[in-house]
Amino acid sequence: MKISNVFLVICLIFIVIVFFVSPKIIEKRTPEFLPEGDFFIGEIAKEPDQRSNHVKLTLQTEIGKILITTSSYPEYNYGDILKISGKLQFPIVFEEFNYQQYLAKNKIYYVMYYPKIEVLEKDKGSKIFSTILKFKNNLTQKVENIMPFPEVSILEGLILGNKQIFSEKIKNELSITGTSHIVAISGMNIVIISEILMFVLIGFGMWRKQAFWFVLVLIFLFILMVGAPASAVRAGIMGAILLYAQKIGRLSNAARIMVFAGAIMLVLNPLLLRYDIGFQLSFLAVLGLIYIKPIFDRLLEKLTKQEQISFLLQIITTTIAAQIAVLPVLVYNFGKISFISPVSNILIVPLIPFITAIGLIFLGGVAIWPFLGKILLWPAYLGSAYILRLIDWFSKIPWAAKQIPKIHWAWLAGYYVLIIGIIIWFSRRKTKLKY
């Protein structure tokens, strides 16, 4: 057996082991008793998570990370050194949702609600990261002064990753229509958008090599723009792997590279595989594009009697393949299945690269000169309005989505066994046709 195959088998065994030992890892890492102390001092380790009526702060202290829930005002920023006094608690384990495991994947084992806060020092974090966040926040404020709500919320979610601005109505409509991923910084979103962008650029006459580097730079800028959270960095790596495999014309090797990259990520944080939905969706979306999309492409090539389907059909098969790959994980975790999702995604996702492009031009204009932003407002506004109207119409269809009770994990296993069987069947059929 080749060394690369041996290494692949080792990585796969490691991934399987990690999946089954993850609960033990959490159990071992979770402290049995709460630390004693009247107060704790620490630094805000990431961008504050602003919600509708409160803010969540991740404070790095001597006892580890503490997730603080506090009022939106006064404002606190990344890098601030805080002294907090309050009741330290373990995260609650709800009947339907294990908040403790959810936070443990980010190495957070304590929470504190509305403590007394004293700011000891300001701006002590990474200067580079701090500068990026200040630029993003400044830009967000200028954009919100120019573009009206709710259209601005779609643009901010799409480009800046600000999903906190969404109203409950928009969140519900996105959920019903199965389009929440378009405004989330997820691997699935980055992978789909990168893939579609490649088709668009090649369709405009670029060589694949040129399009690859162009998209790679855009992914890098996008990750910086949203503040470079770990989830976005991982998603960017997965998207880049898929694009690289396509660039060198060896898509079959992408799955192998994905396994290697996944194993390395799990060495750094073994809890990602079982408890990070974003990590799961990223992997599944990429695998869907590697194994399921070619099946649709071949069927359409045969149906249309063409050697290669049009770029519009390429975009549609990309969207559907990724949706099929991630569907059971979404249903399992969120307890809702969207029947309108295939239609809404086909009508929205192919336009995302264009709306993103005109949105970036608008943001660039705002950053340079607010008046220039007002001139460039309308295309971005119309793009956001199109998405909002569409999800509004589709969400009102009575059968658009159905809430379902918690499904057993065996349904997930059965679904993926079926998908793997179909992929193997098509693969063997393709091999037979060659001879």
N, C-alpha and C positions, 0 to 999 in steps of 0.2 A: 504494500500500500504506500502511496506517495506521502511524503512528510506533511504536505498541505492537507491531505485527507485525514491523516492522524490528528493533526491539530484541530481540524473541523470537528471530528468526533469528540475530542476532549472538551472543546468549547460547548458542544451540545449537551454532553453529560453534565458539565458544570452548570449550565442554564437550568436543566431539569432539577439538579440538586438544590440550587438556589431557590427555585420555586417552592419546593417542599419544606425547606428549612427556614424560610422567611418568618413564619410565626414564632419559631424558637428564637430567632435573632431579636425580634421585637421584645419577646418575653424577657430575654437576657439583658437587653439594653434598658428596659423600662425600670426606673428606680422603684424600690418597694415602699420607701417612705419619702415624704416631702422634706426638703432641706429646711433647716431652721434659720430664722433671721427676721429682723423687723423691716429690713429694706434690702434691695438689690441694686447694683450699679452695672450698667452695660451700655453697649453701643447699638444703635439701630442698624441692622446688618443688611437690610434690603429696602427697596422702595416701599413706602407705606401703602397699604392696600386700602384705598378709600372706598367705603360703601355709602349707601344712600344716607344713613343717619349716624354713622360712626366710622372709625378707622381702626385697622389692625396693624400693629407694629411688631416686627420680629426683633427681639432684643437679645443680643449675644452677651451672656453674663458668665461669671465664674462657674456657675452650676449648670451651664448649658443654655440653650435657647429658651426664651419665654415668649409666648405669643400673647400680646397685650391687646385687649379691646378697650378703646377709649373714645371720648368725644372727638368730633372732627376739628373742633377748635379748643385751644390754640393749635396751630399746625406744627407738626414735627417732621423732620427730614432725615433722609439717609445720612448716617455718619454722626448724628447727634448723640452725645453721652447723657444718659438719663439716670436719675435716682428714683426708683419706684417703691412705694409702700402700699401694701394691700394683701389680700388673701390669695396665696399661691395655691393652685389646684391642679389635679390631673385632668386631662381632657375627658369629657363625658363619653361613655359608650352608649349610644342610643340603640333601640331595638332594631331599627332599619338601617342604621349607619354607624359604623365604628369610627368615631372622630379621633380616637386615640391612635389607631393604625394609620389614618389619613395624615395626621401630623407627624407620626413617627418616621415616615419616609423622608421627611425633611429635617429629621433629627430634632424635632420639637417634642418635649415630654411634659412641659408645664404650660399652664395658661393663667392669666390674671385679668379680671374684669374691672374696668374703671378704677384703677389704682390712683393714688396721689402721685403726681409726676413733677419732678424738678429737673430742669435742664441744667446740667453742669458745664457742658462744653458744646460748641457747635461745629459742624462740618469737619469731623475727624476721620471720615472714611476715605476710600480711594479717590484721589483727585480726578482721575479719568472718568470713573463711573459717576461721580458726583456731577461733573461737567455735563455728561450725557443726559442725566436726569433733569438737570436745571434747564438744559436746552429743550428737552421734550416738554417739560411743564410750562415753560414760557411760550412755546409754540402752541400747545394745547389751549392756553388762555387766549391767545390771539385768534386762533381758529374759531373758538366758541363765541368771540365777539363779532365774527363776520357771518358764519353760517348758522341758520336757525336750527332749533331743536324740533323734531327728533332726528332730522336728516344728519346733523353733525355727529350723532351718536354712532351711526353706521360707519361713517368715515373714520372716526377715532378708533372704533373697534377693529376695523379692517387694517388700518395702517399703523396706529400707535398702540394697539393692544389695550385700550381703555374700555373694558367692558363694564366698569362700574357705573358708567354714565347711563346705561340702559334703564328704561322704566320697566316695571314688572310686566306691563302689557307687551312690550317688544320682546322681552325674555320669553314670555309664554308663546308668542307667535313664532319666534325662532325655533322653540322646542317642538311645537306642533308640526311645523313644516320641515323639521329635520335639517335645519340650516344653521344651527348654533355654531357649527365648526367654522363658518366663514368669518366670524368675528372673534375667533379664539386663537391664541398663539399656541397652536397644537402642531404636532408633527404631521398629522393628517392634512391639515390646511396647507402647511408649507410645502409638503410633497406634491399635493394636487396642483397648487398654484405654480410651483416650479416647473412641473411637467407641462402644464398648459402653456406657460410662458415660452417654453422651448418650442412647442409647436407653432405658436404665433410668430416668434422671431424667425424660425425656419421658413414659415409661410410667407414672411415679408422679404425673403431672399437671403437671409444670413446663412453662412456655413454652420454646420453643427458645432464645430470647434469654437467659432466666434460666439454663437448663442450660448454655449456652455459657460464660457468665461463671463459673459454678460450677466447671465442668471446667477452665477456664483457670487459675483460682486453685489447683485441686488439682495441676495439672501443675507450676505454679510452686513450690508447697510440696514436691512430690515431688523436683524437681530440687535444691532446697536441702537436703532431707533426705539425699540420697545424696552430698552434698558438691559438687554443681555441677560435675562433670567436663565437659570440652568435648563429649564424645559425647552426654551427657544433654541439654546445652543445645541442640545441633543437633537432637536427636530431638524435644525440646519445641517447637522452632520449626516443624518439619515438621508435627507433630500440630496445632499451633495454626493453621497455614495451612489444613489440611483442615477443621478445625472452623469457621473463619471463612467459608470458601467455602460450607459448608453453611448457616451462619447467614444469609448474605445471599441464599441460594437460587441461587447460581451456581457449582455444583460443577464445571461445565466450565472455569471460570476457575482452578480450584485447580491444575491441571497447569501452566498458564502461570505462576502465582505460584511454584510449586515450582521451575520452571526458573530464574526470576529469583533466588530464594533460593539455589538450588544454585550458580549462577554466582558469586554473592557469596562463598559459603563457599569455593569453589575459588580465588577471587582471594586469599583469606587463606591457604589451604593447598591447593595444586594436587594434592598426593599423596593426598588423601582419596578421590577418585573411583576410583582403580585399586587402592589398597592398604588402604583402610579398609572392612572387611566391614560394620561397623555402619552406615556412611554408605550403602552400597549397599542394605542391607536396608531402611533407613528410606525411601529413595526408592521402592524397588519396592513396599513394603507400601502406601504412600500411593497410588501409581499403580494398584495392584490394587483398592483401595477405590473409586477414581474410575472405572475402566473395566470391571473384571471383576464387581464386586459388583452393579451395575445389571442386568447380563445375568441373573444368578441370580435377582435380585428379580423381573424381568419374567417369567421362566419360571415362578416359583412363583406369581406373581399370576395368570398364565394358568391354571396347573394347579389352583389353589384357587378360581379365579373370584372373586377379591377385588381391590378397587382398591389395597389396600396390605396387604402381608403382616404377620403378627403380629410383635411385637417380639422374640419368641424366635427366629423364623425370620430376622429381621434380624441377630441376633447370630450365628447359624450361618452365614449368607451372608458376614458380615464376616470371620469366622474362616477360612472356606474360600477366599475371594477373596485374602486376604493370603497364605495358605499357597501357593496356586497361583503367585502373583507371585514369591515368594522361593525356591521349591523348587530350581530349578537352581543358584542361587548357593550354597545350603547344601550341595547334593550335591557341587558342584565344589570347594568349600573344605574340606569335612570328610570327603569320601569315603564317606559313608554315606547310604542312603536308607531312610526309615522308612515301612513300609507301613501301620503301625498309627496313624501320625500323625493322619490325618483324624478317626478315631474318638476318640483320646485328647484331641485338641484341642477337639473339639465337647463332650466331657464335662467338660473342665476350664476352658477359656478363658471360656465364658460366666459361670462362677462367680467368676472372678478379681476383678471389681469388688466383689462382696459380701464375698469373703474379705479383699480389701484394706481395705474399709470397717471390718469388725469387727477386723481387725488394727490399723488406725489407732486405733480406739477403745481397744483393749487397750494399745497403746503410749502413748496419751495418759494412760490411767489409771496406767500404770507411771511415767510422767514426773512426774505430780502426787503420787502416793503409792503406793509398792510394794504395800501391802495392797490398795488399790483395783485394782491390776493383777491380783492373785491372784483377785479376785472376777470380773473380766472375762476371765479366762484361757480358759475352756472353749470359747466360740464360736470364738475364734481357733485354739485347739488342734485342734478338730474339723475346721475348714477345712483346716488344714495336713495333718492326718492323712488326710483324704479324698484330697488330691493324692498323698501318699506311697503310700497303699495302691493307688491306681489305677495309678500308674506302675510299682509293684512287680508287680502282676498282669499288666499289658500287656507289660512287658519280658520276662516269662517265656514268652510265646507264641513258639514256634520261628520262625515266619515274620515276626515283628514288624519286623525291620530286616535289611538286608543290606549288608555292607561291599563296596564296589565299587572297582575300581582308578581311578586318576586319569583323569578324562574329559577329552577334548579341548575346547577353548573353542568349537569349531564346533558341538558339541551344544547349548551354551548359546544360541548365535546362532540355531540352527535352532528351538529351543524358543520363543524370544521372537518369531521371525518368525511361527511358527504361532499364537501367542497374539494377536499384532497382527492377523493375518489373520482370526481368529475375531471379534475385537472389531469390525473394519471390516465384516465380513459382517453381524453383528447390528445394527450402526449403520445400514447401508443398508436392511436389512429393516425396521427400525423406521420409517425415513423413508418407505418405500414404503407401509407400513400406514396412515400418516397421511393419505395421499391416496387 
